Amino acid sequence: MKKKDGFTLIELLVVLSILALLVSLVGPALFKFLSPAKRSVAKAQIEEFSSALDAFSVDNGRYPANSEGLEALRTKPPSLNKWNGPYLKKEIPVDSWGNNYVYRSPGRNGGYEIVSYGTDGVEGGDGENADINSWENK
């Protein structure tokens, strides 16, 4: 009889069981770092919108109207002659949770406001569900 090289089914099952155990122990620890990263990405995107909105305002003397929204940073509204965009290089992204950013002009504190409603996708909330907005994002 020739000796065959390789692993037995039992050996493979033991290795897979050990890997599954490691993933179940380490996986939850990694998810603790995911939520703060998503919030940081949303804050960075809001900052990018803010810079683009300020450039839009310098060129046009106003911020985009609610009806024009953030899309006015990429596509020239018909009523503007001094538009010098696009003010964003890429398409308008969704927030870290797959929802559209909310844009209002005038905002609660004048000018404009940009809001991501966080994990739950609804206004308000605490912790991971807390809103991320332009006026507290500084």
Backbone as CSV, one residue per row, in Angstrom:
resi,resn,N_x,N_y,N_z,CA_x,CA_y,CA_z,C_x,C_y,C_z
1,MET,0.819,-1.185,0.000,0.000,0.000,0.000,0.865,1.253,0.000
2,LYS,0.428,2.218,-0.796,1.124,3.493,-0.830,0.532,4.412,0.223
3,LYS,1.390,5.211,0.815,0.919,6.217,1.761,0.510,7.466,0.973
4,LYS,-0.696,7.962,1.231,-1.187,9.153,0.532,-1.006,10.374,1.426
5,ASP,-0.510,11.446,0.823,-0.375,12.703,1.555,-1.713,13.425,1.549
6,GLY,-1.974,14.191,2.592,-3.199,14.962,2.665,-3.747,14.967,4.075
7,PHE,-4.893,15.581,4.230,-5.535,15.699,5.534,-6.759,14.808,5.579
8,THR,-7.037,14.320,6.759,-8.262,13.539,6.923,-9.424,14.483,7.150
9,LEU,-10.602,13.978,7.010,-11.803,14.772,7.241,-11.843,15.293,8.673
10,ILE,-11.440,14.496,9.620,-11.434,14.903,11.031,-10.483,16.078,11.244
11,GLU,-9.315,16.017,10.641,-8.351,17.115,10.787,-8.918,18.418,10.212
12,LEU,-9.537,18.324,9.063,-10.140,19.519,8.455,-11.255,20.077,9.323
13,LEU,-12.097,19.228,9.884,-13.180,19.684,10.754,-12.648,20.347,12.021
14,VAL,-11.567,19.821,12.575,-10.960,20.424,13.772,-10.434,21.823,13.440
15,VAL,-9.743,21.972,12.321,-9.207,23.277,11.927,-10.348,24.272,11.677
16,LEU,-11.386,23.846,10.975,-12.524,24.726,10.720,-13.220,25.128,12.010
17,SER,-13.315,24.221,12.951,-13.934,24.532,14.246,-13.111,25.570,15.006
18,ILE,-11.803,25.428,14.971,-10.940,26.402,15.642,-11.071,27.777,14.991
19,LEU,-11.098,27.825,13.663,-11.269,29.102,12.957,-12.610,29.739,13.282
20,ALA,-13.668,28.944,13.327,-14.989,29.471,13.656,-15.006,30.029,15.073
21,LEU,-14.361,29.377,15.994,-14.284,29.842,17.373,-13.534,31.168,17.450
22,LEU,-12.424,31.279,16.728,-11.667,32.530,16.717,-12.484,33.681,16.131
23,VAL,-13.180,33.420,15.039,-14.002,34.464,14.417,-15.111,34.906,15.362
24,SER,-15.712,33.965,16.074,-16.800,34.325,16.987,-16.285,35.128,18.179
25,LEU,-15.038,34.961,18.551,-14.474,35.721,19.668,-13.941,37.084,19.236
26,VAL,-13.310,37.152,18.080,-12.666,38.377,17.619,-13.639,39.280,16.861
27,GLY,-14.607,38.709,16.163,-15.541,39.482,15.343,-16.240,40.604,16.087
28,PRO,-16.887,40.340,17.227,-17.566,41.429,17.947,-16.631,42.559,18.371
29,ALA,-15.392,42.227,18.709,-14.436,43.261,19.092,-14.134,44.191,17.911
30,LEU,-14.101,43.641,16.704,-13.830,44.464,15.526,-14.998,45.394,15.202
31,PHE,-16.233,44.959,15.475,-17.402,45.782,15.173,-17.466,47.026,16.045
32,LYS,-16.793,47.032,17.197,-16.760,48.225,18.049,-16.095,49.386,17.335
33,PHE,-15.155,49.066,16.450,-14.414,50.103,15.741,-15.116,50.552,14.466
34,LEU,-16.095,49.806,13.999,-16.767,50.113,12.744,-17.671,51.335,12.853
35,SER,-18.458,51.445,13.919,-19.387,52.558,14.071,-18.683,53.912,14.148
36,PRO,-17.631,54.063,14.972,-16.931,55.357,14.972,-16.334,55.699,13.608
37,ALA,-15.897,54.694,12.871,-15.337,54.953,11.540,-16.415,55.483,10.598
38,LYS,-17.608,54.905,10.665,-18.702,55.388,9.815,-19.065,56.826,10.164
39,ARG,-19.074,57.156,11.445,-19.381,58.520,11.864,-18.304,59.480,11.367
40,SER,-17.041,59.055,11.407,-15.943,59.898,10.930,-16.055,60.153,9.434
41,VAL,-16.433,59.141,8.688,-16.614,59.302,7.238,-17.741,60.294,6.955
42,ALA,-18.855,60.172,7.674,-19.979,61.096,7.473,-19.568,62.528,7.811
43,LYS,-18.815,62.713,8.888,-18.344,64.059,9.252,-17.431,64.620,8.164
44,ALA,-16.558,63.791,7.632,-15.644,64.243,6.575,-16.417,64.626,5.311
45,GLN,-17.437,63.850,4.965,-18.240,64.185,3.783,-18.993,65.493,3.994
46,ILE,-19.513,65.707,5.191,-20.212,66.969,5.479,-19.244,68.138,5.375
47,GLU,-18.015,67.968,5.834,-16.997,69.012,5.700,-16.713,69.313,4.228
48,GLU,-16.650,68.264,3.412,-16.416,68.458,1.978,-17.581,69.220,1.347
49,PHE,-18.812,68.855,1.729,-19.979,69.592,1.239,-19.898,71.060,1.662
50,SER,-19.495,71.303,2.917,-19.423,72.674,3.423,-18.452,73.516,2.606
51,SER,-17.295,72.968,2.293,-16.319,73.696,1.475,-16.881,73.988,0.087
52,ALA,-17.530,72.998,-0.499,-18.113,73.189,-1.831,-19.248,74.211,-1.789
53,LEU,-20.061,74.176,-0.739,-21.158,75.140,-0.610,-20.631,76.560,-0.435
54,ASP,-19.538,76.712,0.303,-18.946,78.041,0.465,-18.418,78.570,-0.868
55,ALA,-17.793,77.704,-1.671,-17.317,78.120,-2.993,-18.497,78.490,-3.887
56,PHE,-19.578,77.713,-3.829,-20.803,78.007,-4.583,-21.332,79.380,-4.184
57,SER,-21.356,79.659,-2.884,-21.873,80.929,-2.386,-21.017,82.118,-2.833
58,VAL,-19.705,81.943,-2.845,-18.814,83.007,-3.298,-19.096,83.347,-4.761
59,ASP,-19.284,82.336,-5.593,-19.527,82.565,-7.018,-20.912,83.123,-7.301
60,ASN,-21.920,82.661,-6.560,-23.308,82.959,-6.916,-24.022,83.901,-5.955
61,GLY,-23.385,84.255,-4.854,-23.984,85.189,-3.911,-25.041,84.568,-3.015
62,ARG,-25.194,83.274,-3.065,-26.173,82.568,-2.228,-25.844,81.085,-2.205
63,TYR,-26.441,80.401,-1.242,-26.331,78.945,-1.205,-27.434,78.348,-2.068
64,PRO,-27.283,77.105,-2.496,-28.357,76.486,-3.289,-29.680,76.479,-2.515
65,ALA,-30.756,76.681,-3.242,-32.085,76.613,-2.631,-32.413,75.166,-2.293
66,ASN,-33.400,74.976,-1.416,-33.820,73.613,-1.067,-34.174,72.807,-2.313
67,SER,-34.850,73.459,-3.249,-35.272,72.743,-4.465,-34.073,72.331,-5.321
68,GLU,-32.965,73.082,-5.249,-31.765,72.739,-6.009,-30.937,71.675,-5.278
69,GLY,-30.929,71.754,-3.957,-30.233,70.779,-3.126,-28.740,70.691,-3.399
70,LEU,-28.139,69.647,-2.903,-26.703,69.439,-3.077,-26.339,69.165,-4.532
71,GLU,-27.303,68.765,-5.328,-27.054,68.496,-6.747,-26.573,69.755,-7.473
72,ALA,-26.892,70.947,-6.932,-26.430,72.197,-7.537,-24.912,72.325,-7.465
73,LEU,-24.274,71.516,-6.638,-22.816,71.525,-6.567,-22.191,70.775,-7.744
74,ARG,-22.982,69.951,-8.414,-22.496,69.151,-9.549,-23.076,69.609,-10.885
75,THR,-24.327,70.072,-10.860,-25.033,70.429,-12.087,-25.518,71.874,-11.987
76,LYS,-25.278,72.651,-13.009,-25.652,74.071,-13.004,-27.169,74.244,-12.989
77,PRO,-27.679,74.942,-11.961,-29.110,75.280,-11.980,-29.389,76.282,-13.105
78,PRO,-30.536,76.181,-13.757,-30.823,77.057,-14.902,-30.843,78.548,-14.569
79,SER,-31.141,78.908,-13.323,-31.302,80.321,-12.970,-29.974,81.019,-12.651
80,LEU,-28.862,80.321,-12.673,-27.588,80.926,-12.278,-26.692,81.190,-13.482
81,ASN,-26.163,82.414,-13.554,-25.252,82.776,-14.642,-23.797,82.716,-14.220
82,LYS,-23.534,82.826,-12.906,-22.162,82.881,-12.418,-21.679,81.544,-11.863
83,TRP,-22.432,80.488,-12.106,-22.052,79.151,-11.620,-20.724,78.775,-12.245
84,ASN,-19.762,78.361,-11.433,-18.421,78.048,-11.919,-18.001,76.650,-11.464
85,GLY,-18.944,75.727,-11.485,-18.701,74.376,-10.977,-18.228,73.435,-12.050
86,PRO,-18.230,72.195,-11.783,-18.789,71.568,-10.587,-17.901,71.813,-9.364
87,TYR,-18.551,71.939,-8.222,-17.864,72.232,-6.977,-17.455,70.969,-6.230
88,LEU,-17.979,69.843,-6.647,-17.552,68.541,-6.133,-17.035,67.720,-7.300
89,LYS,-15.931,66.997,-7.095,-15.333,66.215,-8.175,-16.148,64.976,-8.509
90,LYS,-16.761,64.370,-7.481,-17.497,63.122,-7.682,-18.977,63.336,-7.438
91,GLU,-19.771,62.338,-7.774,-21.213,62.389,-7.536,-21.503,62.566,-6.048
92,ILE,-22.699,63.058,-5.739,-23.104,63.259,-4.351,-23.217,61.886,-3.687
93,PRO,-22.417,61.631,-2.650,-22.478,60.308,-2.012,-23.644,60.207,-1.041
94,VAL,-24.006,58.989,-0.715,-24.940,58.764,0.388,-24.114,58.690,1.663
95,ASP,-24.788,58.774,2.808,-24.039,58.709,4.061,-23.546,57.286,4.323
96,SER,-22.870,57.093,5.411,-22.245,55.808,5.729,-23.237,54.675,5.907
97,TRP,-24.519,55.010,6.078,-25.548,54.002,6.306,-26.455,53.844,5.093
98,GLY,-26.070,54.445,3.966,-26.807,54.283,2.721,-27.975,55.227,2.539
99,ASN,-28.072,56.253,3.372,-29.170,57.231,3.270,-28.668,58.519,2.631
100,ASN,-29.567,59.256,1.998,-29.202,60.548,1.427,-28.987,61.560,2.551
101,TYR,-28.043,62.467,2.333,-27.874,63.575,3.265,-29.053,64.521,3.105
102,VAL,-29.449,65.147,4.191,-30.538,66.116,4.168,-29.909,67.509,4.082
103,TYR,-30.339,68.281,3.087,-29.844,69.642,2.896,-30.999,70.611,3.063
104,ARG,-30.757,71.666,3.842,-31.775,72.710,4.027,-31.103,74.071,3.924
105,SER,-31.766,74.972,3.221,-31.304,76.346,3.140,-32.522,77.262,3.098
106,PRO,-32.688,78.157,4.031,-31.769,78.435,5.132,-31.846,77.344,6.198
107,GLY,-30.748,77.204,6.906,-30.677,76.220,7.981,-31.154,76.812,9.300
108,ARG,-31.109,76.011,10.329,-31.548,76.456,11.659,-30.702,77.602,12.185
109,ASN,-29.432,77.611,11.801,-28.525,78.660,12.266,-28.152,79.605,11.132
110,GLY,-29.039,79.745,10.148,-28.761,80.587,8.994,-27.921,79.844,7.964
111,GLY,-27.745,80.411,6.813,-26.922,79.787,5.779,-27.528,78.492,5.268
112,TYR,-27.027,77.383,5.737,-27.496,76.067,5.305,-27.263,75.076,6.434
113,GLU,-27.812,73.899,6.272,-27.494,72.784,7.159,-27.493,71.501,6.347
114,ILE,-26.610,70.613,6.744,-26.508,69.288,6.137,-26.575,68.295,7.281
115,VAL,-27.423,67.277,7.137,-27.624,66.329,8.229,-27.593,64.898,7.703
116,SER,-26.929,64.047,8.477,-27.046,62.601,8.314,-27.752,62.110,9.562
117,TYR,-28.788,61.311,9.393,-29.574,60.870,10.538,-28.967,59.677,11.276
118,GLY,-27.768,59.260,10.932,-27.085,58.219,11.679,-27.593,56.823,11.370
119,THR,-27.307,55.910,12.274,-27.582,54.493,12.072,-29.049,54.199,11.818
120,ASP,-29.936,54.852,12.579,-31.365,54.535,12.476,-32.052,55.220,11.298
121,GLY,-31.431,56.231,10.699,-31.999,56.891,9.529,-33.170,57.808,9.818
122,VAL,-33.433,58.107,11.099,-34.516,59.032,11.458,-33.949,60.158,12.314
123,GLU,-34.611,61.301,12.271,-34.137,62.473,12.991,-34.105,62.228,14.492
124,GLY,-33.063,62.748,15.123,-32.901,62.590,16.565,-32.161,61.310,16.889
125,GLY,-32.060,61.033,18.162,-31.420,59.805,18.603,-30.178,60.074,19.430
126,ASP,-29.746,59.043,20.116,-28.555,59.115,20.970,-27.572,58.034,20.570
127,GLY,-26.341,58.195,20.996,-25.326,57.180,20.733,-25.106,56.972,19.244
128,GLU,-25.167,55.716,18.802,-24.962,55.398,17.387,-26.076,55.953,16.510
129,ASN,-27.240,56.206,17.082,-28.371,56.738,16.327,-28.373,58.265,16.262
130,ALA,-27.396,58.906,16.897,-27.351,60.370,16.931,-27.111,60.934,15.536
131,ASP,-27.742,62.078,15.283,-27.574,62.764,14.005,-26.177,63.369,13.923
132,ILE,-25.690,63.477,12.703,-24.427,64.180,12.425,-24.812,65.356,11.555
133,ASN,-24.454,66.559,11.980,-24.898,67.732,11.233,-23.776,68.741,11.045
134,SER,-23.993,69.647,10.105,-22.952,70.598,9.725,-22.698,71.656,10.783
135,TRP,-23.693,72.035,11.560,-23.475,73.122,12.512,-22.769,72.648,13.782
136,GLU,-22.736,71.358,14.056,-22.000,70.841,15.204,-20.765,70.073,14.759
137,ASN,-20.472,70.102,13.499,-19.419,69.282,12.906,-18.073,69.998,12.893
138,LYS,-18.003,71.151,13.442,-16.755,71.942,13.385,-15.768,71.480,14.430
